[in-house]
Amino acid sequence: MIDSLEAQKVISRHRGNAIVVPTMSTNFEWPQVSTNPDLDVMFSGAMGKASSVGLGVALARTG
């Protein structure tokens, strides 16, 4: 099984201009691997809500 940090490294390599909404424990690891922190929406304290935040950000994003 791939560990969390290794999975995030793969996501970071392939993200392009995608917005990433890490939450909970990934908040601590994602800044180590992110190549585009301007498109990171760090979100903590609401387990299970990253998909809702991500959807809201995607709908609000222009272009």
PDB file as gemmi writes it, atoms N, CA and C in Angstrom:
CRYST1    1.000    1.000    1.000  90.00  90.00  90.00 P 1                      
ATOM      1  N   MET A   1       0.838  -1.178   0.000  1.00  0.00           N  
ATOM      2  CA  MET A   1       0.000   0.000   0.000  1.00  0.00           C  
ATOM      3  C   MET A   1       0.886   1.246   0.000  1.00  0.00           C  
ATOM      4  N   ILE A   2       0.522   2.250  -0.758  1.00  0.00           N  
ATOM      5  CA  ILE A   2       1.273   3.507  -0.814  1.00  0.00           C  
ATOM      6  C   ILE A   2       0.910   4.371   0.397  1.00  0.00           C  
ATOM      7  N   ASP A   3       1.906   4.969   1.007  1.00  0.00           N  
ATOM      8  CA  ASP A   3       1.594   5.817   2.159  1.00  0.00           C  
ATOM      9  C   ASP A   3       1.120   7.202   1.686  1.00  0.00           C  
ATOM     10  N   SER A   4       0.569   7.949   2.594  1.00  0.00           N  
ATOM     11  CA  SER A   4      -0.063   9.229   2.281  1.00  0.00           C  
ATOM     12  C   SER A   4       0.884  10.214   1.604  1.00  0.00           C  
ATOM     13  N   LEU A   5       2.076  10.351   2.125  1.00  0.00           N  
ATOM     14  CA  LEU A   5       3.017  11.319   1.560  1.00  0.00           C  
ATOM     15  C   LEU A   5       3.406  10.939   0.134  1.00  0.00           C  
ATOM     16  N   GLU A   6       3.635   9.662  -0.124  1.00  0.00           N  
ATOM     17  CA  GLU A   6       3.977   9.222  -1.480  1.00  0.00           C  
ATOM     18  C   GLU A   6       2.819   9.465  -2.446  1.00  0.00           C  
ATOM     19  N   ALA A   7       1.591   9.232  -2.001  1.00  0.00           N  
ATOM     20  CA  ALA A   7       0.417   9.494  -2.837  1.00  0.00           C  
ATOM     21  C   ALA A   7       0.319  10.982  -3.173  1.00  0.00           C  
ATOM     22  N   GLN A   8       0.597  11.833  -2.189  1.00  0.00           N  
ATOM     23  CA  GLN A   8       0.533  13.273  -2.418  1.00  0.00           C  
ATOM     24  C   GLN A   8       1.616  13.739  -3.387  1.00  0.00           C  
ATOM     25  N   LYS A   9       2.764  13.104  -3.349  1.00  0.00           N  
ATOM     26  CA  LYS A   9       3.829  13.439  -4.304  1.00  0.00           C  
ATOM     27  C   LYS A   9       3.373  13.151  -5.730  1.00  0.00           C  
ATOM     28  N   VAL A  10       2.690  12.033  -5.927  1.00  0.00           N  
ATOM     29  CA  VAL A  10       2.170  11.685  -7.253  1.00  0.00           C  
ATOM     30  C   VAL A  10       1.122  12.705  -7.693  1.00  0.00           C  
ATOM     31  N   ILE A  11       0.213  13.057  -6.803  1.00  0.00           N  
ATOM     32  CA  ILE A  11      -0.813  14.058  -7.121  1.00  0.00           C  
ATOM     33  C   ILE A  11      -0.164  15.382  -7.491  1.00  0.00           C  
ATOM     34  N   SER A  12       0.828  15.803  -6.718  1.00  0.00           N  
ATOM     35  CA  SER A  12       1.500  17.077  -6.976  1.00  0.00           C  
ATOM     36  C   SER A  12       2.168  17.111  -8.352  1.00  0.00           C  
ATOM     37  N   ARG A  13       2.782  15.988  -8.751  1.00  0.00           N  
ATOM     38  CA  ARG A  13       3.447  15.930 -10.062  1.00  0.00           C  
ATOM     39  C   ARG A  13       2.466  16.058 -11.225  1.00  0.00           C  
ATOM     40  N   HIS A  14       1.234  15.646 -11.024  1.00  0.00           N  
ATOM     41  CA  HIS A  14       0.267  15.593 -12.112  1.00  0.00           C  
ATOM     42  C   HIS A  14      -0.844  16.636 -11.999  1.00  0.00           C  
ATOM     43  N   ARG A  15      -0.794  17.547 -11.055  1.00  0.00           N  
ATOM     44  CA  ARG A  15      -1.905  18.443 -10.796  1.00  0.00           C  
ATOM     45  C   ARG A  15      -2.072  19.552 -11.830  1.00  0.00           C  
ATOM     46  N   GLY A  16      -1.006  19.950 -12.512  1.00  0.00           N  
ATOM     47  CA  GLY A  16      -1.116  21.058 -13.461  1.00  0.00           C  
ATOM     48  C   GLY A  16      -1.567  22.319 -12.749  1.00  0.00           C  
ATOM     49  N   ASN A  17      -2.652  22.930 -13.214  1.00  0.00           N  
ATOM     50  CA  ASN A  17      -3.198  24.145 -12.592  1.00  0.00           C  
ATOM     51  C   ASN A  17      -4.413  23.851 -11.725  1.00  0.00           C  
ATOM     52  N   ALA A  18      -4.542  22.612 -11.269  1.00  0.00           N  
ATOM     53  CA  ALA A  18      -5.692  22.229 -10.448  1.00  0.00           C  
ATOM     54  C   ALA A  18      -5.570  22.793  -9.039  1.00  0.00           C  
ATOM     55  N   ILE A  19      -6.701  23.134  -8.481  1.00  0.00           N  
ATOM     56  CA  ILE A  19      -6.774  23.548  -7.082  1.00  0.00           C  
ATOM     57  C   ILE A  19      -6.769  22.290  -6.229  1.00  0.00           C  
ATOM     58  N   VAL A  20      -6.029  22.331  -5.126  1.00  0.00           N  
ATOM     59  CA  VAL A  20      -5.989  21.203  -4.197  1.00  0.00           C  
ATOM     60  C   VAL A  20      -6.537  21.666  -2.859  1.00  0.00           C  
ATOM     61  N   VAL A  21      -7.435  20.874  -2.283  1.00  0.00           N  
ATOM     62  CA  VAL A  21      -8.035  21.192  -0.987  1.00  0.00           C  
ATOM     63  C   VAL A  21      -7.666  20.088   0.008  1.00  0.00           C  
ATOM     64  N   PRO A  22      -6.480  20.177   0.590  1.00  0.00           N  
ATOM     65  CA  PRO A  22      -6.123  19.174   1.597  1.00  0.00           C  
ATOM     66  C   PRO A  22      -6.847  19.466   2.907  1.00  0.00           C  
ATOM     67  N   THR A  23      -7.112  18.430   3.658  1.00  0.00           N  
ATOM     68  CA  THR A  23      -7.773  18.604   4.949  1.00  0.00           C  
ATOM     69  C   THR A  23      -7.227  17.591   5.947  1.00  0.00           C  
ATOM     70  N   MET A  24      -7.454  17.837   7.181  1.00  0.00           N  
ATOM     71  CA  MET A  24      -7.041  16.973   8.275  1.00  0.00           C  
ATOM     72  C   MET A  24      -5.525  16.701   8.238  1.00  0.00           C  
ATOM     73  N   SER A  25      -5.096  15.453   8.239  1.00  0.00           N  
ATOM     74  CA  SER A  25      -3.667  15.147   8.343  1.00  0.00           C  
ATOM     75  C   SER A  25      -2.876  15.578   7.114  1.00  0.00           C  
ATOM     76  N   THR A  26      -3.514  15.656   5.950  1.00  0.00           N  
ATOM     77  CA  THR A  26      -2.781  16.078   4.759  1.00  0.00           C  
ATOM     78  C   THR A  26      -2.389  17.551   4.816  1.00  0.00           C  
ATOM     79  N   ASN A  27      -3.011  18.327   5.680  1.00  0.00           N  
ATOM     80  CA  ASN A  27      -2.611  19.729   5.858  1.00  0.00           C  
ATOM     81  C   ASN A  27      -1.152  19.853   6.277  1.00  0.00           C  
ATOM     82  N   PHE A  28      -0.660  18.866   6.980  1.00  0.00           N  
ATOM     83  CA  PHE A  28       0.718  18.917   7.467  1.00  0.00           C  
ATOM     84  C   PHE A  28       1.717  18.435   6.420  1.00  0.00           C  
ATOM     85  N   GLU A  29       1.281  17.534   5.540  1.00  0.00           N  
ATOM     86  CA  GLU A  29       2.182  16.965   4.550  1.00  0.00           C  
ATOM     87  C   GLU A  29       2.150  17.701   3.217  1.00  0.00           C  
ATOM     88  N   TRP A  30       0.990  18.190   2.818  1.00  0.00           N  
ATOM     89  CA  TRP A  30       0.857  18.775   1.483  1.00  0.00           C  
ATOM     90  C   TRP A  30       1.822  19.937   1.228  1.00  0.00           C  
ATOM     91  N   PRO A  31       2.052  20.855   2.147  1.00  0.00           N  
ATOM     92  CA  PRO A  31       2.997  21.945   1.866  1.00  0.00           C  
ATOM     93  C   PRO A  31       4.413  21.462   1.519  1.00  0.00           C  
ATOM     94  N   GLN A  32       4.784  20.262   1.943  1.00  0.00           N  
ATOM     95  CA  GLN A  32       6.107  19.717   1.630  1.00  0.00           C  
ATOM     96  C   GLN A  32       6.235  19.311   0.160  1.00  0.00           C  
ATOM     97  N   VAL A  33       5.115  19.002  -0.485  1.00  0.00           N  
ATOM     98  CA  VAL A  33       5.165  18.479  -1.854  1.00  0.00           C  
ATOM     99  C   VAL A  33       4.535  19.409  -2.887  1.00  0.00           C  
ATOM    100  N   SER A  34       3.802  20.408  -2.449  1.00  0.00           N  
ATOM    101  CA  SER A  34       3.093  21.286  -3.370  1.00  0.00           C  
ATOM    102  C   SER A  34       4.060  22.114  -4.219  1.00  0.00           C  
ATOM    103  N   THR A  35       3.764  22.193  -5.506  1.00  0.00           N  
ATOM    104  CA  THR A  35       4.574  23.007  -6.409  1.00  0.00           C  
ATOM    105  C   THR A  35       3.858  24.305  -6.787  1.00  0.00           C  
ATOM    106  N   ASN A  36       2.641  24.483  -6.307  1.00  0.00           N  
ATOM    107  CA  ASN A  36       1.868  25.676  -6.638  1.00  0.00           C  
ATOM    108  C   ASN A  36       1.006  26.085  -5.440  1.00  0.00           C  
ATOM    109  N   PRO A  37       1.620  26.616  -4.382  1.00  0.00           N  
ATOM    110  CA  PRO A  37       0.870  26.935  -3.171  1.00  0.00           C  
ATOM    111  C   PRO A  37      -0.213  27.995  -3.364  1.00  0.00           C  
ATOM    112  N   ASP A  38      -0.129  28.776  -4.438  1.00  0.00           N  
ATOM    113  CA  ASP A  38      -1.191  29.758  -4.697  1.00  0.00           C  
ATOM    114  C   ASP A  38      -2.519  29.087  -5.025  1.00  0.00           C  
ATOM    115  N   LEU A  39      -2.478  27.822  -5.422  1.00  0.00           N  
ATOM    116  CA  LEU A  39      -3.701  27.084  -5.745  1.00  0.00           C  
ATOM    117  C   LEU A  39      -4.050  26.043  -4.682  1.00  0.00           C  
ATOM    118  N   ASP A  40      -3.463  26.182  -3.507  1.00  0.00           N  
ATOM    119  CA  ASP A  40      -3.776  25.288  -2.391  1.00  0.00           C  
ATOM    120  C   ASP A  40      -4.761  26.000  -1.465  1.00  0.00           C  
ATOM    121  N   VAL A  41      -5.856  25.341  -1.168  1.00  0.00           N  
ATOM    122  CA  VAL A  41      -6.838  25.871  -0.220  1.00  0.00           C  
ATOM    123  C   VAL A  41      -6.746  25.005   1.028  1.00  0.00           C  
ATOM    124  N   MET A  42      -5.945  25.446   1.978  1.00  0.00           N  
ATOM    125  CA  MET A  42      -5.741  24.676   3.201  1.00  0.00           C  
ATOM    126  C   MET A  42      -7.004  24.777   4.042  1.00  0.00           C  
ATOM    127  N   PHE A  43      -7.520  23.627   4.433  1.00  0.00           N  
ATOM    128  CA  PHE A  43      -8.817  23.563   5.101  1.00  0.00           C  
ATOM    129  C   PHE A  43      -8.727  22.550   6.221  1.00  0.00           C  
ATOM    130  N   SER A  44      -8.893  23.003   7.439  1.00  0.00           N  
ATOM    131  CA  SER A  44      -8.770  22.061   8.558  1.00  0.00           C  
ATOM    132  C   SER A  44      -9.989  22.131   9.462  1.00  0.00           C  
ATOM    133  N   GLY A  45     -10.166  21.092  10.214  1.00  0.00           N  
ATOM    134  CA  GLY A  45     -11.194  21.107  11.239  1.00  0.00           C  
ATOM    135  C   GLY A  45     -12.567  20.631  10.816  1.00  0.00           C  
ATOM    136  N   ALA A  46     -12.731  20.191   9.602  1.00  0.00           N  
ATOM    137  CA  ALA A  46     -14.057  19.749   9.165  1.00  0.00           C  
ATOM    138  C   ALA A  46     -13.917  18.469   8.340  1.00  0.00           C  
ATOM    139  N   MET A  47     -13.701  17.380   9.018  1.00  0.00           N  
ATOM    140  CA  MET A  47     -13.488  16.103   8.362  1.00  0.00           C  
ATOM    141  C   MET A  47     -14.648  15.787   7.416  1.00  0.00           C  
ATOM    142  N   GLY A  48     -14.298  15.426   6.188  1.00  0.00           N  
ATOM    143  CA  GLY A  48     -15.306  15.054   5.209  1.00  0.00           C  
ATOM    144  C   GLY A  48     -15.873  16.208   4.404  1.00  0.00           C  
ATOM    145  N   LYS A  49     -15.414  17.398   4.639  1.00  0.00           N  
ATOM    146  CA  LYS A  49     -15.968  18.567   3.936  1.00  0.00           C  
ATOM    147  C   LYS A  49     -15.075  19.098   2.835  1.00  0.00           C  
ATOM    148  N   ALA A  50     -13.917  18.488   2.599  1.00  0.00           N  
ATOM    149  CA  ALA A  50     -13.010  18.973   1.555  1.00  0.00           C  
ATOM    150  C   ALA A  50     -13.673  18.918   0.190  1.00  0.00           C  
ATOM    151  N   SER A  51     -14.470  17.884  -0.072  1.00  0.00           N  
ATOM    152  CA  SER A  51     -15.130  17.804  -1.379  1.00  0.00           C  
ATOM    153  C   SER A  51     -16.144  18.922  -1.553  1.00  0.00           C  
ATOM    154  N   SER A  52     -16.828  19.303  -0.500  1.00  0.00           N  
ATOM    155  CA  SER A  52     -17.780  20.416  -0.577  1.00  0.00           C  
ATOM    156  C   SER A  52     -17.058  21.737  -0.819  1.00  0.00           C  
ATOM    157  N   VAL A  53     -15.960  21.945  -0.112  1.00  0.00           N  
ATOM    158  CA  VAL A  53     -15.166  23.157  -0.317  1.00  0.00           C  
ATOM    159  C   VAL A  53     -14.601  23.175  -1.742  1.00  0.00           C  
ATOM    160  N   GLY A  54     -14.061  22.045  -2.176  1.00  0.00           N  
ATOM    161  CA  GLY A  54     -13.506  21.948  -3.526  1.00  0.00           C  
ATOM    162  C   GLY A  54     -14.549  22.243  -4.588  1.00  0.00           C  
ATOM    163  N   LEU A  55     -15.751  21.731  -4.424  1.00  0.00           N  
ATOM    164  CA  LEU A  55     -16.820  21.997  -5.384  1.00  0.00           C  
ATOM    165  C   LEU A  55     -17.167  23.484  -5.408  1.00  0.00           C  
ATOM    166  N   GLY A  56     -17.265  24.092  -4.250  1.00  0.00           N  
ATOM    167  CA  GLY A  56     -17.557  25.521  -4.179  1.00  0.00           C  
ATOM    168  C   GLY A  56     -16.477  26.358  -4.849  1.00  0.00           C  
ATOM    169  N   VAL A  57     -15.229  26.014  -4.623  1.00  0.00           N  
ATOM    170  CA  VAL A  57     -14.109  26.732  -5.235  1.00  0.00           C  
ATOM    171  C   VAL A  57     -14.143  26.541  -6.748  1.00  0.00           C  
ATOM    172  N   ALA A  58     -14.397  25.324  -7.206  1.00  0.00           N  
ATOM    173  CA  ALA A  58     -14.455  25.043  -8.633  1.00  0.00           C  
ATOM    174  C   ALA A  58     -15.579  25.811  -9.312  1.00  0.00           C  
ATOM    175  N   LEU A  59     -16.729  25.883  -8.681  1.00  0.00           N  
ATOM    176  CA  LEU A  59     -17.861  26.609  -9.261  1.00  0.00           C  
ATOM    177  C   LEU A  59     -17.617  28.115  -9.304  1.00  0.00           C  
ATOM    178  N   ALA A  60     -16.866  28.615  -8.318  1.00  0.00           N  
ATOM    179  CA  ALA A  60     -16.589  30.051  -8.256  1.00  0.00           C  
ATOM    180  C   ALA A  60     -15.433  30.470  -9.155  1.00  0.00           C  
ATOM    181  N   ARG A  61     -14.621  29.528  -9.553  1.00  0.00           N  
ATOM    182  CA  ARG A  61     -13.429  29.826 -10.347  1.00  0.00           C  
ATOM    183  C   ARG A  61     -13.823  30.260 -11.759  1.00  0.00           C  
ATOM    184  N   THR A  62     -13.248  31.346 -12.205  1.00  0.00           N  
ATOM    185  CA  THR A  62     -13.525  31.812 -13.568  1.00  0.00           C  
ATOM    186  C   THR A  62     -12.463  31.269 -14.502  1.00  0.00           C  
ATOM    187  N   GLY A  63     -12.875  30.956 -15.706  1.00  0.00           N  
ATOM    188  CA  GLY A  63     -11.931  30.510 -16.723  1.00  0.00           C  
ATOM    189  C   GLY A  63     -11.707  29.114 -16.758  1.00  0.00           C  
TER     190      GLY A  63                                                      
END                                                                             
